[in-house]
Amino acid sequence: MNTAEMTAKMAAGNGFIAALDQSGGSTPKALAGYGIEAGAWSSEDEMYGLIHAMRSRIIRSAAFTGDKVIGAILFERTMDGMVDGQTVPAALIAKGIVPFIKIDKGLEDEANGVQLMKPMPDLDALLTRSKALGVYGTKERSVINSADAAGIAAIVAQQFAVGAQVLAHGMMPIIEPEVNIKSATRAQCDTILRDEILKALDAMPTGQQVMLKLSLPVVPGTFDALVAHPNVLRVVALSGGYARPEACAELAKNKGIIASFSRALLEDLRAQMSDAEFDAALGSAIDAIYTGSTVKTA
């Protein structure tokens, strides 16, 4: 796939984006969910080797194809790794899956009800290297914990500033201002966030587009105006801590939004499974998430 073909797949492809980008502090939790406890490694390199083996097993699985998985978000170390003699981005592209990379370096401490992204001083170099490996776009996450208008405005401003830097490299940013699903003011967060994003989208140059990765809203249809905006290529949703059945049910209520799930995709996979068991469990998860992404109940 060339860049134009990847853009077309992101704009109109039936399916969802797999989030294979757990990093840093979330890696031990991801491995524990996969059936590998903390005592199984003695160094950080060994830990990352185990998570790479898990991701490689997913990527080479017969169940993991571009027919239903249209994109995949990678951690930087995963992008730099190999699967069966190919770079990971090349292995994904060979299966018809569009590669993205997680670029944020974690979160600042909470202020004004939000957690901004930490500085990314080496971002230009990472974007240059990623694009050379065939990566199509990026994902950058920050978190909204309460309905503070000033905090949410700051989150959106930072996200779109980083997005502009990504666009300048000829890559597609997935802007991810996650609303914490445990927030007591979640519905208000959804509304304030939507309105701030609309203002930022309206200020973009004509013809320029971004993607959005948002928490599933309390009120279905809250993000309809974002889905329809000409400066948005696609809106995707994170599972945000929901188990897969609930995440898929909530996703199906929101037209035009597809999944970009991590935990909800991987929750049934175990290192101890045979290849047949692994492929069956992964295939079942993919089918459920694909259905929530493509068959809408609203």
N, C-alpha and C positions, 0 to 999 in steps of 0.2 A: 504493500500500500504506500502510495506517495501522500504528501500532506493534503492535497485536495481530496483524495479518497478517504483519508482519515476524518477530515472535516465533514464530509458527506455522511460518513458512518455515525459520527457523534451527533449530527443534526437530526437524522431521521432513522437511524438503525433501531431495530426492535431488539431489546435486551437491556442489560444493565452493566454497570462498572463494578468490578471486583476491587475492593480495597485491601491490598496486600502490603500495607505500609506501616505496620506496627514497628516502633523504633524505641531505642533507649529504655526508659523505665517501663514501657508497656510490653517489652519483649518477654520477660519472665512470665508475665500473666498469660500472654498468648501461648507460650510453650506449655504452661501448666494446663491450659484448656485443651491442648493437644495430647496431654498425657505424659509430658516430660517435666518432672519436678526439678526444683532448683539444684539439688545435689548432683544432677547429671552432667554438669560442666564445672570446670575449674578455672576458667578464664573468660573474659569478655569475647575473645575470638572464638572460643569453643561454643559459647552461647549463640553468637551470630551464625556460626556454622550450622547449628541445629535448626535455627529458624530458616536459614537458606535452604536446608534440605527439605523442610516442610513446604516451603513455597515452590521449590523445584518439583516436588511430587504433585502439587496442585497443577502447575503449568503443564507438565507432561501428561497429565491424566486425560484419557479419552473423553471424559465428561466435560472438560474445560476447553471449549472451542468458541470461535467467533460467531457461531450461530445464535448463541444466547448471551454470551459474555462479550460485549462490544468494546470494553476497555478494562484496563487494570492499572491501579496506582501502586507504585513501587517505592520502597525505602531506598535511600541512596546506595547502601551496601548491596541491596538486591540488584539494583540497576547495574552495578559494577561486577556482579557475579556472572556465572556461566551456567547454562543448562544444556547438557549433552553436546558440548563443544560449541555452542552458540552463546553470544551475549544474551542476557535475559530480554532486553527490548527486541532483538532480532527473533528470538524464539516466540515471543508474543505475536509479533507482526506476521510470522509464518503461519500462525493459527488464525489470522484475521482479527486479532485483538489489538486495540490501540493503546500504546504505553504512555503513562503519565508518571511523574515523580513528585513525591512529597518534598517540599523545599523548606518548610518552616523548621525552626530550631527549638521549638517548644514555646511555652507561655510565660509571660511576665506575671508577677503577683497581681492579685485582683485590685482594681481601682475603679471607682465609679460603676461598680457592678459588672465589670468585664475584665477579661484577661487578654491583653494585646499580645501579638507575636513578639518574641525576642528579636533583637537585631540580626540581620543576615548579611554580614560584611562581605562574605565570599559569594554572594548570589550570582553575580555576573559570570564568574568563572564556572560555577556549577551549571548555569543555564547553557553556556557555550559547550561544555562537555556533554551534557545531556542531549542537546540537539544533535551533536555529532554522532551519538549512539542511536539516533533514530527516534528519540522520545518526542512525542507530539505536544505534551502540555505538562502543567504543574498542578499541584494542590497545596493550598496554604490555609491552615486552621487557626482560628482564634475562638474564644468562648464567651458567651453572654450568660450571666448568672441571674441578673435581675433587670427590671424594666427601667433603667436609668437612661434617659434620652441622650444626655451628653456622652455617656459611656458608649452607647450603641453607635452614635454618630462618629466617635473616634475609631471604633472597630471598623466601620464601613470605610472611612477615609483611609485608614492604614491598608485595608485589604485592596482597595482600588489603586492605591499608589504602588503596591507590590505588583498588582495585576498589570499596570502600565509598564513596569520594568520587564515583566515576562513577555508582554506583547512586543516590546521593542526588540526582543530576540527572535521574533517570528514564531513564538510558541503560544499555546492556548492556556490561560490561567483558569483553574477551578477555584473560585473564591468561596471560602468556607467559614462563615461566621456562625458557628454552632450555637444554638440555644440549648442550654442545659435542660433536659426533660424533667429534672427534679425541681426546677425553679418554681417558686410559689406564684410568680407573675408571668408564667410562660406565655399565655395568650397575648398579654400586652407586649411582651418582647417580640412576638411574631409580627404584630402590627407595626410597631415602631421600626423594626428591622426592614420590613417590606417597604415602608415609605422612604427610609433612608437609602435603600438600594435603588429604588426608582429614581430618586434625585441624582444619584451617582451615575446611573445608566443614561439618564437624559443629558448629562454633561459630557458623555463620551463622544468622540468624533463619529460622524455618520459612517456606517459601514464597518466599524470596529465591533468585535463581539468578545464576550467572556462567557464562561460557564459558571453556574452557581451550585454549591452543595449546601443544602439547608436541612435543619432538623424537621421532621414531619410535624406539621402545624397542629395546634389544638383544634382549630376549626378548619375542616377540609375546604379547600378552595381559596384559602388566605393568600396563596402565592400565585393565583391565576394571572395577575397582571405581570408578574415577572416571567412566567412561562411564555406569555404572548409578546413580550418586549422585543423589538427588532435587534437590540444590541445583546441579546442573550441567545447563545447557540443551543444550550440545553440546561434544564434544571434537574439536578439529581438530589437524592435524599440519603442521609445517613441513618443508620438504625438507632444510634444514640443510646444504646443500653437495652432497647426492647429485645426480647426473644424473637426468633424468626417468625413464628405464626402471627404475633401481634404486629410486628414491623410490616409484614406483608399485607396484613388487613388494613393498617393505616395508610400504607402506600397506595393501595388500590382505590382509596377514597379521593385521591388527588390526581386529577387528569393532567396529562402532559409531563408528569414527574416520574423519572425512573430511579431505580435504586443505585446506591453506591455503598454497599454493605461490607462490613468487615466481620465483626463477631457473629452476626446473624448468618453469614455465609459459612463460617468455619466451625460453628459450635458443635457439630456432630462428628468432626474428624478426629481421629486418634492415631498416634504413631504406631500403635500395636496392631492396627487393622491390616488384613491382607490387602493386596492391590485390588482385588475384586470388591471387598467390603468398602474400601476407601473410595473407589470410583462410584459405587452405588450410593454412598452417603453424600458425596459431593454432587452427584447428578441429581439427587432428590432435592438438595438445597438449591441448586441452580434452577431447577424446574419451578420451585415455589417462588423464588425471587423474580424469575422471568415472568411468571403469571401476574404477580403483584405489580410489575412494571408495565405490563402490556394489556392486561384485562382489567378495566376500571369499573368500579361499582357505583361511582358518583354519577 
